[in-house]
Amino acid sequence: MYDRTVEPITDLQNFGATLRELKAYIKQPPPNAHALTAMLEEITATFRNIHFEHFDKPELRTAVPEILRSIFDLRLRLRSKLPAWHKGWKLSANGQRALREVLKITRYTTEMLGEFHIRFKRLNDGERTYQGFTGDKINTLLNPQFDTGRGLQFQAGDILLMRRCADNDAAIARIGGMDSQFSHLGVIYVDLRRRLHVVEATIEYGAVITPLEEVLNQGLVRASLLRHKETALARQAARIIHDRVTNSLRCEAQRIPYDFTMQLEGYEQLFSAKLARAAYDEASGGEIKLPTFVTRFSPKHRNFLNRIGVTAEVTFTPIDMEIEPQFDLVAEWRDFRTTAKARLQEIIMDRLFDWMEQYGYRFREDFTIKMMAGLGLRSGWLPTTVQQALQEVMPIVPANMNKRAVAAIAMLYYTGQVLLDEMLRLQVNHIDKTGLPLPPTKAAAALEKIREQSGNRIGYLVRD
């Protein structure tokens, strides 16, 4: 049943037929966890075997909107199977990793096709991103189950996943030490006047409440909206977390700070995903403790995790919501003018952590990093260059963020920036040569070549 031969996909007709075949393929109930994992791995292998360089490019560009909807439909079908897979004990740890890979590669494929469709337009200097869930028709993909004919409708208790454009966002997303296409999440709250807000926990300010429109205009790359299957419970969760954060904001001493430990238990401090966990935990009387499938930290990343104050062995990251059986995917959105750079940043962060794990690289501070970490942005007598450097990494340093964490994020950010400049150049060359985006596999290979040629030091990463 699960023995498909993965053949190269070299034309549009073959691509369409393959997508239809995959949709039929996932209808077959896997007999066990091993079979499910094998099926998911085959789907990933299929997408890795798409050779867009052989496609007729004008034909492909015309077909992109339909292809994006078809890939989105494939993702929806996969997610619709989650409750049954979970209930049947078929989604093992390997299966979870395989499913995450499917969702990752299908998202990247969608974004690369979108970039190709808009002819690789990028934001000009001073140009703003689209407001989240606006733009052209292909920017937002709406689950037909929630299409009322009135566009996307937000509801209380919805979970909003986000990735921002800011250059430091890829580094901040890695505070949890995990591969992620999203850096943040928030809970939607609807007030008595039907105004929409986002209850969120930010590194800079801790738990806060922000108008949804403001959040959607904070320079987003991509966003996803997820909805709990029980509307009344979701509304209760939104009300509980909104009221708690509102009360905390009435007095500075009662504010809820950001939780750098990433521990799941105890709600005195909150990180972004833990805020959603607290909301649904209390609303359900302890019956729902998000996430169903936790993120597990690699022991080989412990040096970095210790630096940033992470004490947890398992945690909840925004990307865990992608495979959460209790929630439906309502809509996905991205601004295709920004996704190429974000993708490169994410691939760079993936490789940096892989290098720590595989080759034993560790961060090593220099004088500038030590000054940034030890004195902080608020020290007015810092040299201007040091103040500007810290402003790029962490515009507002929270009082409960330790010096080693500031240093670690700064080193991760600047190491990534060194590599990003080279990768952006390679991407432009690849587009000029082929008329196509730089594939993630080629980007990863190029980064590995840079590592091999860099000896024992890459930015602030060193190997003894």
Secondary structure as GFF3:
##gff-version 3
##sequence-region A 1 464
A	DSSP	alpha_helix	12	25	.	.	.	ID=ss1
A	DSSP	alpha_helix	33	48	.	.	.	ID=ss2
A	DSSP	three_ten_helix	52	54	.	.	.	ID=ss3
A	DSSP	alpha_helix	57	80	.	.	.	ID=ss4
A	DSSP	alpha_helix	82	87	.	.	.	ID=ss5
A	DSSP	alpha_helix	93	117	.	.	.	ID=ss6
A	DSSP	beta_strand	140	142	.	.	.	ID=ss7
A	DSSP	three_ten_helix	144	146	.	.	.	ID=ss8
A	DSSP	beta_strand	159	164	.	.	.	ID=ss9
A	DSSP	alpha_helix	169	173	.	.	.	ID=ss10
A	DSSP	three_ten_helix	174	176	.	.	.	ID=ss11
A	DSSP	beta_strand	184	190	.	.	.	ID=ss12
A	DSSP	beta_strand	196	202	.	.	.	ID=ss13
A	DSSP	beta_strand	206	211	.	.	.	ID=ss14
A	DSSP	alpha_helix	212	216	.	.	.	ID=ss15
A	DSSP	beta_strand	220	228	.	.	.	ID=ss16
A	DSSP	alpha_helix	231	248	.	.	.	ID=ss17
A	DSSP	three_ten_helix	252	254	.	.	.	ID=ss18
A	DSSP	alpha_helix	272	283	.	.	.	ID=ss19
A	DSSP	beta_strand	295	296	.	.	.	ID=ss20
A	DSSP	three_ten_helix	299	301	.	.	.	ID=ss21
A	DSSP	alpha_helix	302	308	.	.	.	ID=ss22
A	DSSP	beta_strand	314	315	.	.	.	ID=ss23
A	DSSP	three_ten_helix	318	323	.	.	.	ID=ss24
A	DSSP	beta_strand	327	334	.	.	.	ID=ss25
A	DSSP	alpha_helix	339	359	.	.	.	ID=ss26
A	DSSP	beta_strand	362	363	.	.	.	ID=ss27
A	DSSP	alpha_helix	367	375	.	.	.	ID=ss28
A	DSSP	alpha_helix	384	393	.	.	.	ID=ss29
A	DSSP	alpha_helix	403	434	.	.	.	ID=ss30
A	DSSP	alpha_helix	440	453	.	.	.	ID=ss31
A	DSSP	beta_strand	457	458	.	.	.	ID=ss32
A	DSSP	beta_strand	461	462	.	.	.	ID=ss33
###
